[in-house]
């Protein structure tokens, strides 16, 4: 079965460029503003949209994304409302791939089978669940694949050649390479190291490889995109959103544009990259 993610990468390959992947937290700073921002992303240049599922204990997230999750939870965001957000987005956009990113606990509480069925109907294309290792594939990964959703796995600088085949075994859609060891937003990616890591992963899989963590500027986005099939930006967008809020963390008239304008600039960086790596 071909997903929107597969279709997107096939189209970008024809165009000879890498994907620009954006990450934002569902419901940040409130559900209505969050939907308005996400609706603005494709036109601003996002090829694939990752949406965070707010959770109280996000262990892989740095301070900016943790704070975004807490703002969303405070505004009443739930997993059900996150799926509603995707459903609302789909009324105006049936092409842009949507990936939900987060932790297993909220899905487990929701009920795996119910979640997968509801996610599929809402228009979700893939999942990135950072705290489920390959040893737990029967929990969610295998059921997700059977439901027609891509299950996107993370590889890191510490994922060696011995471990990599297990990580890639049931991965689909793309591989997400975490360019730094540590939490989101902690450091900048080293282009040479990333290029070597992407090449190593590609020796093990034909899937596209997207690189995230540590990309903040158009130049960094261009450098990463020239070595990978996609560049993922999250923390920089979340920080731009936060900077637009008022003293009570409420949206202002500039919130949607604050994110969309940064996406435009970063997307230009990705599009300026040389031919995407094969």
Beta strands, then each sheet from edge to edge (+ up, - down):
strand 1: 19-25
strand 2: 48-52
strand 3: 97-102
strand 4: 126-129
strand 5: 150-151
strand 6: 154-156
strand 7: 174-178
strand 8: 208-212
strand 9: 230-233
sheet 1: 5+ 4+ 3+ 2+ 1+ 9+ 8+ 7+ 6+
end
